Amino acid sequence: MNLIEIIQGRAFVNNKLMNITIYVRDGLVQKIELGSVPKIGSKILKLPLNYIILPGIIDMHVHFRDWELSYKETLSSGTAAAAYGGVVLGVDMPNTIPPLNSLSTIERRLHEAKNSIHIDYWIYSGINQDLKEIDKIVRSRYVAGFKIYPEDLSLSIFEKALKIILAHNMLIILHPETHMSVEKCVFFDLGSRYVCRSLASMIESAMYVASIMRSVGADRKSLHLTHTTYYDLILVAKDLGATCDTCMHYLLLNSDNEEYGCRYKVNPPLIPQVEQLKILKALVNGLINAITTDHAPHTLQDKMLPPMMCPSGIASIEYAFRLLFTYVIRGIMSLTRYVELTSRNPALILGLEHLWGSIEEGKLASFTIIDTKGYGRVNGPQYSKACCVGFEGREYEGEIAMTVVRGCIAYERGVGVHKCGSVVPLITKLKSPT
């Protein structure tokens, strides 16, 4: 492995860029010193002035497929794509085949991941209709939380299942739509899907889950609304005391794009441009807690199917955080806000702030290193098996130069990717909160 012992350069520490020397030992930041401190006999990575070292990017919402969907993506290809995209930790969704909703499949997934992944890796569990199985998963502490899909809200055991999860203060990741709005949605063109999969149904689902949480006195911060698409839904999340994220495709694409075909079909659907502009304002102003990719790779054959049949999803993990950094270069967003959205807040939401989210002594030496003078154009997937990205042809400013995972170089521009990853339950055993 390409291990770093000392790295020197400009780093984002204590909410500002500082010229520092970082000493790395056993995957942790052992010591930070101001300035460039030479040390004879050590392996030193000295970065150019146009490079900046940021706390490593965490993507809380990915679909790395594998198993029966390995023709679309594998843990190896998905995490390689993530490393290329500057991501040091990805949290995988449970809608695999077979699904990640039993302790046996969760244990199998984590075991297989250890030898396949380029970055650090964690998973969410799905809802199992066997309440005893949910209890076993909760007590194992192997998962980041539980993903709630629209169809889960209609299960007869849902309220009981949620209460078991909440009794252990587990994170709830909600896809905010009702089952009925999804099942009954009839559309004549892709650009009108947002009409029947409405804001009202999104608010209804969030309020329903929040009401159960109130009934058991659960911590409201245990609820996270993922891939939010409407400004008013974000306000509801804030009123409920929940956190929320959105995705780059909701910032850069709108319902007009969906009219051009299945390449732009996503769930929840793309929204009209007037709503899209509100989302960008909420992002810049601090109402949105995190940016995720909802990386959902599909084959070209999948995306060539008719609109009613083609699967939803955009596979953007390789470029999303490059495109987001363009807002920093152009003065739309501060560097502090970028770090909050991509690292600090995701770490807090996941309960991993003792290891990830900032560059500090004692935390993991996991960094995203960006060449601020670099630039490029989205040219399609580099490591992902997906057919397409959804942002082809778009230009970005700020290039990922290196992705460092616990002191190991997982991606280096001009060199390639390396397998540096581990699974979070193993990493947290090595260092627990003080």
C-alpha positions as a LaTeX table, in Angstrom:
\begin{tabular}{lrrr}
\hline
Residue & $x$ (\AA) & $y$ (\AA) & $z$ (\AA) \\
\hline
Met1 & 0.00 & 0.00 & 0.00 \\
Asn2 & 1.06 & 3.62 & $-0.56$ \\
Leu3 & 1.28 & 4.78 & 3.04 \\
Ile4 & 1.95 & 8.35 & 4.12 \\
Glu5 & 4.09 & 9.11 & 7.17 \\
Ile6 & 4.27 & 12.89 & 6.89 \\
Ile7 & 2.29 & 15.27 & 4.70 \\
Gln8 & 3.05 & 18.98 & 4.33 \\
Gly9 & 0.83 & 21.60 & 2.74 \\
Arg10 & $-2.13$ & 23.90 & 3.17 \\
Ala11 & $-4.85$ & 22.21 & 5.18 \\
Phe12 & $-8.30$ & 23.19 & 6.41 \\
Val13 & $-7.89$ & 23.20 & 10.19 \\
Asn14 & $-10.03$ & 25.10 & 12.71 \\
Asn15 & $-12.16$ & 26.58 & 9.92 \\
Lys16 & $-9.25$ & 28.12 & 8.02 \\
Leu17 & $-6.45$ & 27.16 & 5.66 \\
Met18 & $-3.10$ & 26.81 & 7.38 \\
Asn19 & 0.33 & 25.70 & 6.24 \\
Ile20 & 0.98 & 22.64 & 8.43 \\
Thr21 & 2.85 & 19.37 & 8.77 \\
Ile22 & 0.74 & 16.33 & 9.57 \\
Tyr23 & 2.37 & 13.26 & 11.12 \\
Val24 & 0.51 & 10.00 & 10.47 \\
Arg25 & 0.82 & 6.81 & 12.47 \\
Asp26 & $-1.36$ & 3.70 & 12.38 \\
Gly27 & $-3.88$ & 5.50 & 10.18 \\
Leu28 & $-4.35$ & 8.35 & 12.66 \\
Val29 & $-3.22$ & 11.97 & 12.78 \\
Gln30 & $-0.53$ & 11.63 & 15.43 \\
Lys31 & 0.61 & 15.26 & 15.51 \\
Ile32 & 0.06 & 18.56 & 13.70 \\
Glu33 & 2.73 & 21.25 & 13.57 \\
Leu34 & 2.54 & 24.70 & 12.02 \\
Gly35 & 4.68 & 25.27 & 8.95 \\
Ser36 & 6.84 & 22.84 & 7.01 \\
Val37 & 8.94 & 20.90 & 9.47 \\
Pro38 & 11.54 & 18.70 & 7.71 \\
Lys39 & 12.41 & 15.37 & 9.20 \\
Ile40 & 15.37 & 13.44 & 7.81 \\
Gly41 & 14.75 & 9.80 & 6.97 \\
Ser42 & 10.97 & 10.00 & 6.87 \\
Lys43 & 8.67 & 9.58 & 3.91 \\
Ile44 & 7.37 & 13.12 & 3.32 \\
Leu45 & 4.60 & 14.07 & 0.92 \\
Lys46 & 5.07 & 17.77 & 0.20 \\
Leu47 & 2.18 & 19.33 & $-1.69$ \\
Pro48 & 2.22 & 22.30 & $-4.11$ \\
Leu49 & 0.77 & 25.62 & $-2.94$ \\
Asn50 & $-2.29$ & 25.21 & $-5.15$ \\
Tyr51 & $-3.27$ & 21.99 & $-3.34$ \\
Ile52 & $-5.46$ & 22.04 & $-0.24$ \\
Ile53 & $-5.97$ & 19.21 & 2.25 \\
Leu54 & $-9.60$ & 18.86 & 3.36 \\
Pro55 & $-11.25$ & 16.51 & 5.84 \\
Gly56 & $-12.18$ & 13.43 & 3.81 \\
Ile57 & $-15.51$ & 13.46 & 1.99 \\
Ile58 & $-18.24$ & 11.19 & 3.40 \\
Asp59 & $-21.04$ & 10.08 & 1.07 \\
Met60 & $-23.98$ & 8.99 & 3.22 \\
His61 & $-26.06$ & 7.59 & 0.35 \\
Val62 & $-24.64$ & 5.19 & $-2.22$ \\
His63 & $-25.71$ & 2.04 & $-4.05$ \\
Phe64 & $-22.68$ & $-0.16$ & $-4.70$ \\
Arg65 & $-24.91$ & $-3.05$ & $-5.88$ \\
Asp66 & $-22.80$ & $-6.27$ & $-6.17$ \\
Trp67 & $-24.17$ & $-9.80$ & $-5.64$ \\
Glu68 & $-27.01$ & $-10.40$ & $-8.12$ \\
Leu69 & $-26.62$ & $-6.83$ & $-9.40$ \\
Ser70 & $-22.88$ & $-7.10$ & $-9.97$ \\
Tyr71 & $-23.40$ & $-6.50$ & $-13.70$ \\
Lys72 & $-24.32$ & $-2.92$ & $-12.72$ \\
Glu73 & $-21.66$ & $-2.30$ & $-10.05$ \\
Thr74 & $-19.52$ & $-4.19$ & $-7.55$ \\
Leu75 & $-18.05$ & $-3.20$ & $-4.22$ \\
Ser76 & $-14.67$ & $-2.98$ & $-5.96$ \\
Ser77 & $-15.79$ & $-0.84$ & $-8.90$ \\
Gly78 & $-18.08$ & 1.33 & $-6.79$ \\
Thr79 & $-15.48$ & 2.10 & $-4.16$ \\
Ala80 & $-12.83$ & 2.70 & $-6.85$ \\
Ala81 & $-15.20$ & 5.24 & $-8.39$ \\
Ala82 & $-15.71$ & 6.78 & $-4.95$ \\
Ala83 & $-11.94$ & 7.08 & $-4.39$ \\
Tyr84 & $-11.63$ & 8.82 & $-7.77$ \\
Gly85 & $-14.38$ & 11.17 & $-6.61$ \\
Gly86 & $-12.54$ & 12.14 & $-3.41$ \\
Val87 & $-14.73$ & 10.05 & $-1.09$ \\
Val88 & $-13.07$ & 8.38 & 1.92 \\
Leu89 & $-16.18$ & 6.76 & 3.41 \\
Gly90 & $-19.33$ & 5.54 & 1.65 \\
Val91 & $-22.48$ & 4.26 & 3.35 \\
Asp92 & $-24.35$ & 1.71 & 1.25 \\
Met93 & $-28.12$ & 1.35 & 0.93 \\
Pro94 & $-29.82$ & $-1.98$ & 1.72 \\
Asn95 & $-31.83$ & $-2.51$ & $-1.50$ \\
Thr96 & $-29.36$ & $-5.07$ & $-2.79$ \\
Ile97 & $-30.36$ & $-8.52$ & $-4.07$ \\
Pro98 & $-30.61$ & $-10.23$ & $-1.63$ \\
Pro99 & $-31.51$ & $-7.23$ & 0.57 \\
Leu100 & $-29.49$ & $-6.15$ & 3.60 \\
Asn101 & $-32.26$ & $-6.71$ & 6.12 \\
Ser102 & $-31.08$ & $-9.73$ & 8.09 \\
Leu103 & $-28.10$ & $-10.16$ & 10.36 \\
Ser104 & $-26.73$ & $-12.96$ & 8.18 \\
Thr105 & $-26.70$ & $-10.88$ & 4.98 \\
Ile106 & $-25.25$ & $-7.89$ & 6.82 \\
Glu107 & $-22.45$ & $-10.01$ & 8.26 \\
Arg108 & $-21.80$ & $-11.53$ & 4.82 \\
Arg109 & $-21.67$ & $-8.10$ & 3.21 \\
Leu110 & $-19.20$ & $-6.70$ & 5.72 \\
His111 & $-17.04$ & $-9.81$ & 5.52 \\
Glu112 & $-16.87$ & $-9.74$ & 1.71 \\
Ala113 & $-16.25$ & $-6.01$ & 1.65 \\
Lys114 & $-13.03$ & $-6.24$ & 3.63 \\
Asn115 & $-11.10$ & $-7.65$ & 0.67 \\
Ser116 & $-12.79$ & $-5.64$ & $-2.09$ \\
Ile117 & $-12.98$ & $-2.00$ & $-1.13$ \\
His118 & $-10.81$ & 0.99 & $-1.96$ \\
Ile119 & $-12.32$ & 3.30 & 0.66 \\
Asp120 & $-13.89$ & 2.82 & 4.09 \\
Tyr121 & $-17.35$ & 1.33 & 4.02 \\
Trp122 & $-20.53$ & 1.06 & 6.08 \\
Ile123 & $-24.10$ & $-0.03$ & 5.45 \\
Tyr124 & $-27.68$ & 0.67 & 6.43 \\
Ser125 & $-30.15$ & $-2.11$ & 7.18 \\
Gly126 & $-33.55$ & $-2.40$ & 5.58 \\
Ile127 & $-36.75$ & $-3.22$ & 7.47 \\
Asn128 & $-37.40$ & $-6.91$ & 8.05 \\
Gln129 & $-40.96$ & $-8.05$ & 8.79 \\
Asp130 & $-39.55$ & $-10.33$ & 11.48 \\
Leu131 & $-39.25$ & $-8.09$ & 14.55 \\
Lys132 & $-36.81$ & $-10.50$ & 16.19 \\
Glu133 & $-34.48$ & $-10.07$ & 13.23 \\
Ile134 & $-34.64$ & $-6.28$ & 13.59 \\
Asp135 & $-33.76$ & $-6.62$ & 17.26 \\
Lys136 & $-30.73$ & $-8.78$ & 16.39 \\
Ile137 & $-29.50$ & $-6.23$ & 13.85 \\
Val138 & $-29.93$ & $-3.37$ & 16.30 \\
Arg139 & $-28.02$ & $-5.17$ & 19.04 \\
Ser140 & $-25.17$ & $-6.13$ & 16.68 \\
Arg141 & $-24.28$ & $-2.42$ & 16.13 \\
Tyr142 & $-23.00$ & $-3.42$ & 12.69 \\
Val143 & $-25.06$ & $-0.86$ & 10.75 \\
Ala144 & $-25.12$ & 2.91 & 10.48 \\
Gly145 & $-28.90$ & 2.96 & 10.84 \\
Phe146 & $-32.06$ & 1.82 & 9.09 \\
Lys147 & $-33.28$ & 2.98 & 5.69 \\
Ile148 & $-37.04$ & 3.54 & 5.46 \\
Tyr149 & $-38.51$ & 3.23 & 1.96 \\
Pro150 & $-42.03$ & 4.42 & 0.99 \\
Glu151 & $-43.35$ & 0.83 & 0.92 \\
Asp152 & $-42.13$ & 0.27 & 4.48 \\
Leu153 & $-44.59$ & 2.86 & 5.78 \\
Ser154 & $-47.48$ & 0.56 & 4.78 \\
Leu155 & $-46.20$ & $-2.53$ & 6.61 \\
Ser156 & $-48.40$ & $-3.75$ & 9.45 \\
Ile157 & $-45.34$ & $-4.11$ & 11.69 \\
Phe158 & $-43.81$ & $-0.74$ & 10.80 \\
Glu159 & $-44.63$ & 1.14 & 14.01 \\
Lys160 & $-43.42$ & $-1.75$ & 16.18 \\
Ala161 & $-40.26$ & $-2.06$ & 14.10 \\
Leu162 & $-39.53$ & 1.65 & 14.36 \\
Lys163 & $-39.97$ & 1.60 & 18.12 \\
Ile164 & $-37.41$ & $-1.21$ & 18.45 \\
Ile165 & $-34.93$ & 0.78 & 16.37 \\
Leu166 & $-35.55$ & 4.02 & 18.26 \\
Ala167 & $-35.20$ & 2.33 & 21.64 \\
His168 & $-31.51$ & 1.96 & 20.80 \\
Asn169 & $-31.15$ & 5.52 & 19.38 \\
Met170 & $-30.40$ & 4.20 & 15.90 \\
Leu171 & $-30.36$ & 6.57 & 12.94 \\
Ile172 & $-33.43$ & 6.57 & 10.67 \\
Ile173 & $-32.77$ & 7.45 & 7.01 \\
Leu174 & $-36.13$ & 8.29 & 5.44 \\
His175 & $-36.96$ & 8.35 & 1.75 \\
Pro176 & $-39.70$ & 10.95 & 2.16 \\
Glu177 & $-42.58$ & 9.78 & $-0.04$ \\
Thr178 & $-45.69$ & 7.73 & 0.69 \\
His179 & $-46.20$ & 4.30 & $-0.81$ \\
Met180 & $-49.47$ & 5.39 & $-2.40$ \\
Ser181 & $-47.92$ & 8.38 & $-4.17$ \\
Val182 & $-45.29$ & 6.11 & $-5.71$ \\
Glu183 & $-47.62$ & 3.25 & $-6.66$ \\
Lys184 & $-50.44$ & 5.40 & $-8.04$ \\
Cys185 & $-48.23$ & 7.77 & $-10.01$ \\
Val186 & $-49.21$ & 7.70 & $-13.68$ \\
Phe187 & $-47.26$ & 9.96 & $-16.02$ \\
Phe188 & $-47.27$ & 10.54 & $-19.76$ \\
Asp189 & $-43.74$ & 11.90 & $-19.94$ \\
Leu190 & $-40.81$ & 11.72 & $-17.53$ \\
Gly191 & $-40.78$ & 15.48 & $-17.06$ \\
Ser192 & $-44.17$ & 15.41 & $-15.29$ \\
Arg193 & $-43.41$ & 12.71 & $-12.68$ \\
Tyr194 & $-42.98$ & 15.33 & $-9.97$ \\
Val195 & $-46.68$ & 16.23 & $-10.25$ \\
Cys196 & $-48.03$ & 12.94 & $-8.90$ \\
Arg197 & $-45.09$ & 12.23 & $-6.61$ \\
Ser198 & $-45.87$ & 15.42 & $-4.81$ \\
Leu199 & $-44.48$ & 17.59 & $-2.05$ \\
Ala200 & $-47.60$ & 16.83 & $-0.01$ \\
Ser201 & $-46.80$ & 13.11 & 0.05 \\
Met202 & $-43.22$ & 13.86 & 1.11 \\
Ile203 & $-44.37$ & 16.00 & 4.01 \\
Glu204 & $-46.96$ & 13.40 & 4.99 \\
Ser205 & $-44.35$ & 10.64 & 5.25 \\
Ala206 & $-41.99$ & 12.80 & 7.32 \\
Met207 & $-44.77$ & 13.84 & 9.70 \\
Tyr208 & $-45.90$ & 10.24 & 10.14 \\
Val209 & $-42.44$ & 8.98 & 11.11 \\
Ala210 & $-41.92$ & 12.00 & 13.37 \\
Ser211 & $-45.23$ & 11.31 & 15.16 \\
Ile212 & $-44.08$ & 7.80 & 16.05 \\
Met213 & $-40.79$ & 9.19 & 17.29 \\
Arg214 & $-42.64$ & 11.68 & 19.52 \\
Ser215 & $-44.81$ & 8.93 & 20.95 \\
Val216 & $-41.74$ & 7.12 & 22.33 \\
Gly217 & $-39.78$ & 10.23 & 23.26 \\
Ala218 & $-37.05$ & 9.53 & 20.70 \\
Asp219 & $-34.30$ & 12.03 & 19.97 \\
Arg220 & $-35.49$ & 14.03 & 16.97 \\
Lys221 & $-31.93$ & 14.12 & 15.64 \\
Ser222 & $-32.29$ & 10.38 & 14.98 \\
Leu223 & $-34.34$ & 11.25 & 11.88 \\
His224 & $-32.61$ & 12.14 & 8.62 \\
Leu225 & $-34.47$ & 12.96 & 5.39 \\
Thr226 & $-32.42$ & 11.92 & 2.38 \\
His227 & $-32.41$ & 13.32 & $-1.17$ \\
Thr228 & $-34.77$ & 16.19 & $-0.30$ \\
Thr229 & $-36.04$ & 18.03 & $-3.35$ \\
Tyr230 & $-38.25$ & 20.87 & $-2.11$ \\
Tyr231 & $-37.46$ & 23.94 & $-0.05$ \\
Asp232 & $-40.70$ & 23.52 & 1.91 \\
Leu233 & $-39.74$ & 19.94 & 2.79 \\
Ile234 & $-36.40$ & 21.20 & 4.11 \\
Leu235 & $-38.28$ & 23.66 & 6.34 \\
Val236 & $-40.44$ & 20.81 & 7.63 \\
Ala237 & $-37.28$ & 18.84 & 8.45 \\
Lys238 & $-35.95$ & 21.81 & 10.40 \\
Asp239 & $-39.25$ & 22.19 & 12.28 \\
Leu240 & $-39.13$ & 18.49 & 13.20 \\
Gly241 & $-35.57$ & 18.80 & 14.46 \\
Ala242 & $-34.40$ & 16.39 & 11.74 \\
Thr243 & $-31.39$ & 16.65 & 9.45 \\
Cys244 & $-31.54$ & 16.44 & 5.66 \\
Asp245 & $-29.43$ & 16.13 & 2.54 \\
Thr246 & $-29.83$ & 16.73 & $-1.15$ \\
Cys247 & $-27.97$ & 15.55 & $-4.25$ \\
Met248 & $-26.04$ & 17.29 & $-7.00$ \\
His249 & $-28.56$ & 16.19 & $-9.62$ \\
Tyr250 & $-31.25$ & 18.24 & $-7.89$ \\
Leu251 & $-28.94$ & 21.26 & $-8.00$ \\
Leu252 & $-27.79$ & 20.89 & $-11.61$ \\
Leu253 & $-30.76$ & 19.22 & $-13.33$ \\
Asn254 & $-34.49$ & 19.89 & $-13.34$ \\
Ser255 & $-37.70$ & 18.34 & $-14.69$ \\
Asp256 & $-36.97$ & 19.69 & $-18.16$ \\
Asn257 & $-33.98$ & 17.32 & $-18.29$ \\
Glu258 & $-36.13$ & 14.30 & $-17.43$ \\
Glu259 & $-38.09$ & 14.92 & $-20.60$ \\
Tyr260 & $-35.01$ & 13.87 & $-22.57$ \\
Gly261 & $-35.23$ & 10.28 & $-21.40$ \\
Cys262 & $-34.35$ & 7.66 & $-18.84$ \\
Arg263 & $-30.78$ & 8.85 & $-18.37$ \\
Tyr264 & $-32.25$ & 11.58 & $-16.16$ \\
Lys265 & $-34.93$ & 9.51 & $-14.42$ \\
Val266 & $-34.37$ & 9.54 & $-10.65$ \\
Asn267 & $-36.33$ & 8.99 & $-7.43$ \\
Pro268 & $-37.64$ & 11.30 & $-6.12$ \\
Pro269 & $-38.19$ & 12.90 & $-9.53$ \\
Leu270 & $-36.38$ & 15.99 & $-10.73$ \\
Ile271 & $-38.23$ & 19.20 & $-9.89$ \\
Pro272 & $-39.10$ & 22.37 & $-11.87$ \\
Gln273 & $-36.40$ & 25.02 & $-12.20$ \\
Val274 & $-38.12$ & 27.44 & $-9.82$ \\
Glu275 & $-37.87$ & 24.83 & $-7.03$ \\
Gln276 & $-34.34$ & 23.93 & $-8.06$ \\
Leu277 & $-33.18$ & 27.51 & $-7.44$ \\
Lys278 & $-34.72$ & 27.42 & $-3.95$ \\
Ile279 & $-32.74$ & 24.26 & $-3.17$ \\
Leu280 & $-29.48$ & 25.95 & $-4.15$ \\
Lys281 & $-30.32$ & 28.92 & $-1.90$ \\
Ala282 & $-31.06$ & 26.56 & 1.02 \\
Leu283 & $-27.78$ & 24.77 & 0.41 \\
Val284 & $-25.67$ & 27.92 & 0.47 \\
Asn285 & $-27.53$ & 29.39 & 3.46 \\
Gly286 & $-27.03$ & 26.40 & 5.73 \\
Leu287 & $-30.49$ & 24.83 & 5.79 \\
Ile288 & $-29.27$ & 21.59 & 4.18 \\
Asn289 & $-26.96$ & 19.47 & 6.32 \\
Ala290 & $-25.19$ & 17.33 & 3.74 \\
Ile291 & $-24.63$ & 16.57 & 0.08 \\
Thr292 & $-24.96$ & 12.97 & $-1.05$ \\
Thr293 & $-24.71$ & 11.40 & $-4.49$ \\
Asp294 & $-27.36$ & 8.66 & $-4.32$ \\
His295 & $-24.90$ & 6.93 & $-6.67$ \\
Ala296 & $-27.18$ & 4.48 & $-8.53$ \\
Pro297 & $-25.41$ & 2.77 & $-11.46$ \\
His298 & $-27.29$ & 1.08 & $-14.31$ \\
Thr299 & $-26.37$ & $-0.45$ & $-17.64$ \\
Leu300 & $-27.05$ & 1.15 & $-20.99$ \\
Gln301 & $-29.63$ & $-1.57$ & $-21.69$ \\
Asp302 & $-31.45$ & $-0.58$ & $-18.48$ \\
Lys303 & $-31.53$ & 3.07 & $-19.42$ \\
Met304 & $-32.72$ & 2.33 & $-22.97$ \\
Leu305 & $-35.97$ & 0.79 & $-21.71$ \\
Pro306 & $-39.30$ & 2.66 & $-22.11$ \\
Pro307 & $-39.97$ & 5.43 & $-19.55$ \\
Met308 & $-42.39$ & 3.38 & $-17.42$ \\
Met309 & $-39.96$ & 0.46 & $-17.25$ \\
Cys310 & $-36.48$ & 1.97 & $-17.07$ \\
Pro311 & $-34.89$ & 2.08 & $-13.59$ \\
Ser312 & $-34.25$ & 5.31 & $-11.73$ \\
Gly313 & $-30.80$ & 6.51 & $-10.80$ \\
Ile314 & $-27.81$ & 8.65 & $-11.71$ \\
Ala315 & $-24.27$ & 7.40 & $-11.04$ \\
Ser316 & $-22.47$ & 10.59 & $-10.10$ \\
Ile317 & $-20.02$ & 9.70 & $-7.33$ \\
Glu318 & $-16.99$ & 10.27 & $-9.56$ \\
Tyr319 & $-17.89$ & 13.88 & $-10.34$ \\
Ala320 & $-20.42$ & 15.20 & $-7.81$ \\
Phe321 & $-17.92$ & 16.66 & $-5.37$ \\
Arg322 & $-15.82$ & 18.15 & $-8.18$ \\
Leu323 & $-18.95$ & 19.89 & $-9.44$ \\
Leu324 & $-19.81$ & 21.06 & $-5.93$ \\
Phe325 & $-16.31$ & 22.49 & $-5.42$ \\
Thr326 & $-16.89$ & 24.62 & $-8.51$ \\
Tyr327 & $-19.27$ & 26.67 & $-6.34$ \\
Val328 & $-16.33$ & 27.40 & $-4.02$ \\
Ile329 & $-14.03$ & 28.46 & $-6.85$ \\
Arg330 & $-16.74$ & 30.74 & $-8.27$ \\
Gly331 & $-17.53$ & 32.35 & $-4.91$ \\
Ile332 & $-21.03$ & 30.92 & $-4.58$ \\
Met333 & $-20.16$ & 28.86 & $-1.51$ \\
Ser334 & $-17.49$ & 29.24 & 1.17 \\
Leu335 & $-14.87$ & 26.57 & 1.75 \\
Thr336 & $-16.18$ & 26.20 & 5.30 \\
Arg337 & $-19.64$ & 25.39 & 3.94 \\
Tyr338 & $-18.16$ & 22.85 & 1.52 \\
Val339 & $-16.46$ & 21.03 & 4.39 \\
Glu340 & $-19.64$ & 21.13 & 6.48 \\
Leu341 & $-21.70$ & 19.58 & 3.68 \\
Thr342 & $-19.22$ & 16.91 & 2.65 \\
Ser343 & $-17.46$ & 15.88 & 5.86 \\
Arg344 & $-18.24$ & 17.57 & 9.18 \\
Asn345 & $-22.02$ & 17.23 & 9.14 \\
Pro346 & $-22.13$ & 13.70 & 7.67 \\
Ala347 & $-19.75$ & 12.59 & 10.43 \\
Leu348 & $-22.01$ & 14.16 & 13.06 \\
Ile349 & $-25.17$ & 12.63 & 11.62 \\
Leu350 & $-23.58$ & 9.17 & 11.51 \\
Gly351 & $-22.17$ & 9.51 & 15.03 \\
Leu352 & $-18.60$ & 9.29 & 13.73 \\
Glu353 & $-17.36$ & 12.77 & 14.63 \\
His354 & $-14.72$ & 11.26 & 16.94 \\
Leu355 & $-12.99$ & 9.78 & 13.87 \\
Trp356 & $-14.04$ & 11.69 & 10.76 \\
Gly357 & $-15.18$ & 15.21 & 9.88 \\
Ser358 & $-12.14$ & 17.35 & 10.68 \\
Ile359 & $-8.35$ & 17.31 & 10.65 \\
Glu360 & $-7.33$ & 16.93 & 14.28 \\
Glu361 & $-4.80$ & 15.01 & 16.31 \\
Gly362 & $-6.22$ & 11.62 & 17.24 \\
Lys363 & $-8.67$ & 11.46 & 14.34 \\
Leu364 & $-8.29$ & 9.38 & 11.20 \\
Ala365 & $-5.78$ & 10.53 & 8.59 \\
Ser366 & $-8.45$ & 10.51 & 5.88 \\
Phe367 & $-8.21$ & 13.47 & 3.51 \\
Thr368 & $-9.52$ & 14.77 & 0.23 \\
Ile369 & $-6.76$ & 16.74 & $-1.50$ \\
Ile370 & $-7.90$ & 19.20 & $-4.15$ \\
Asp371 & $-5.87$ & 21.02 & $-6.80$ \\
Thr372 & $-7.56$ & 24.43 & $-6.74$ \\
Lys373 & $-6.07$ & 25.33 & $-10.13$ \\
Gly374 & $-7.21$ & 22.09 & $-11.71$ \\
Tyr375 & $-10.26$ & 21.84 & $-13.94$ \\
Gly376 & $-11.95$ & 19.38 & $-16.21$ \\
Arg377 & $-15.03$ & 18.17 & $-17.99$ \\
Val378 & $-17.34$ & 15.28 & $-17.14$ \\
Asn379 & $-16.55$ & 12.60 & $-19.71$ \\
Gly380 & $-18.45$ & 9.64 & $-18.36$ \\
Pro381 & $-17.55$ & 6.93 & $-15.83$ \\
Gln382 & $-13.87$ & 6.27 & $-15.09$ \\
Tyr383 & $-14.06$ & 3.32 & $-12.67$ \\
Ser384 & $-17.78$ & 2.75 & $-12.20$ \\
Lys385 & $-19.49$ & 0.11 & $-14.34$ \\
Ala386 & $-22.41$ & 2.49 & $-14.94$ \\
Cys387 & $-23.31$ & 3.44 & $-18.48$ \\
Cys388 & $-23.47$ & 7.14 & $-17.79$ \\
Val389 & $-23.16$ & 9.89 & $-15.22$ \\
Gly390 & $-25.94$ & 12.33 & $-16.07$ \\
Phe391 & $-23.61$ & 15.35 & $-16.14$ \\
Glu392 & $-21.70$ & 14.54 & $-19.32$ \\
Gly393 & $-20.11$ & 17.60 & $-20.90$ \\
Arg394 & $-20.31$ & 19.80 & $-17.80$ \\
Glu395 & $-17.15$ & 21.64 & $-16.83$ \\
Tyr396 & $-15.86$ & 21.82 & $-13.28$ \\
Glu397 & $-13.17$ & 23.79 & $-11.47$ \\
Gly398 & $-11.05$ & 22.20 & $-8.77$ \\
Glu399 & $-9.64$ & 18.74 & $-9.42$ \\
Ile400 & $-9.36$ & 15.82 & $-7.00$ \\
Ala401 & $-5.60$ & 15.27 & $-6.80$ \\
Met402 & $-5.54$ & 12.59 & $-4.12$ \\
Thr403 & $-7.82$ & 10.63 & $-1.80$ \\
Val404 & $-6.17$ & 9.45 & 1.41 \\
Val405 & $-7.88$ & 6.79 & 3.54 \\
Arg406 & $-6.33$ & 6.39 & 6.99 \\
Gly407 & $-2.91$ & 7.33 & 5.66 \\
Cys408 & $-3.17$ & 5.14 & 2.55 \\
Ile409 & $-3.39$ & 6.76 & $-0.89$ \\
Ala410 & $-6.60$ & 5.31 & $-2.33$ \\
Tyr411 & $-6.50$ & 7.51 & $-5.44$ \\
Glu412 & $-3.77$ & 9.64 & $-6.98$ \\
Arg413 & $-4.26$ & 11.65 & $-10.13$ \\
Gly414 & $-2.19$ & 10.24 & $-12.95$ \\
Val415 & $-1.50$ & 7.02 & $-11.02$ \\
Gly416 & $-4.82$ & 5.33 & $-10.27$ \\
Val417 & $-6.61$ & 3.67 & $-7.37$ \\
His418 & $-5.52$ & 1.35 & $-4.56$ \\
Lys419 & $-7.47$ & $-0.82$ & $-2.13$ \\
Cys420 & $-7.18$ & 1.01 & 1.19 \\
Gly421 & $-10.59$ & 0.42 & 2.72 \\
Ser422 & $-11.95$ & $-1.29$ & 5.79 \\
Val423 & $-15.42$ & $-1.57$ & 7.33 \\
Val424 & $-16.54$ & 0.87 & 9.99 \\
Pro425 & $-17.31$ & $-1.70$ & 12.73 \\
Leu426 & $-13.66$ & $-2.80$ & 12.58 \\
Ile427 & $-12.30$ & 0.76 & 12.47 \\
Thr428 & $-14.34$ & 1.91 & 15.46 \\
Lys429 & $-13.01$ & $-1.02$ & 17.50 \\
Leu430 & $-9.53$ & 0.39 & 16.98 \\
Lys431 & $-10.46$ & 3.80 & 18.38 \\
Ser432 & $-13.57$ & 4.59 & 20.41 \\
Pro433 & $-14.85$ & 7.98 & 21.56 \\
Thr434 & $-13.10$ & 9.32 & 24.68 \\
\hline
\end{tabular}
